[in-house]
Amino acid sequence: MALMASIARQPASAATEGQAPTLQPYTAHYQTTARGFDLSVTRKLETSDNGDYILTNGGKMLVVGFHEISLFRINDGEILPISYIFQGTGLVKRRRELQFPPQPGKISSLYKDKWYDLPYTEATLDRMNQMEQLRLELLKDPEAVLDVTLRVADGKRVKDSRLVLIAREMLSTPLGPVETLHYERLHDDADRKSDIWFAPQWDYLMVKTVHIEDGDPVEMILTSATLGGQPVIAAN
């Protein structure tokens, strides 16, 4: 399972009884603020003709930018990664890449122009699709997802990342007030703090993130989106 620890299984609610949840295609636009600069970021989930999912994320500011793409399948509510690429553009041309085997074995990881072999199990995700796996679990049974651990391949290692539910909060957004689930990602480093908010009314679409490292906050908030081809609207 991609979500391994501290999840008490309960009957599915958002998914049809007896069926695993699926992800609707979406396009989400975010405004990111960091060190006085603003960056517009677009995150998009699509499906290919063969049923694979294509998740992209990217933005550009002045002479730097980035583009990410994650390819994966979904089987019985579990994400099965295929590949992941991060490409910096402009002045910063850093590239990262992950190639996942079709069966448990070794992940090929490109990091700082060198390839590494990382251990792989079916629970291992990439930096992007880990949030989609969390959304799948929330769609299956939101009351059960209180404390989760995601296993993520990143750079030269595979690491476990734990998120805990903080509260159900009404969040002020450019789209209006939105009811959200607020999660905190736990870090070993006391100087780092990460929080994520998801909107139940929009299939648990990611609405806001705040990451603080060495006192410098990076905040990203949803400004507009379509889900299943329809614009998302805050409920009154």
PyMOL commands that set and color helices and strands:
alter all, ss='L'
color gray80, all
select helices_A, chain A and resi 129-140+142-144+200-202
alter helices_A, ss='H'
color red, helices_A
select strands_A, chain A and resi 26-34+37-47+53-61+64-75+78-90+95-99+106-111+114-119+124-125+147-154+157-173+176-185+192-199+205-213+216-227+230-231
alter strands_A, ss='S'
color yellow, strands_A
deselect
rebuild
show_as cartoon
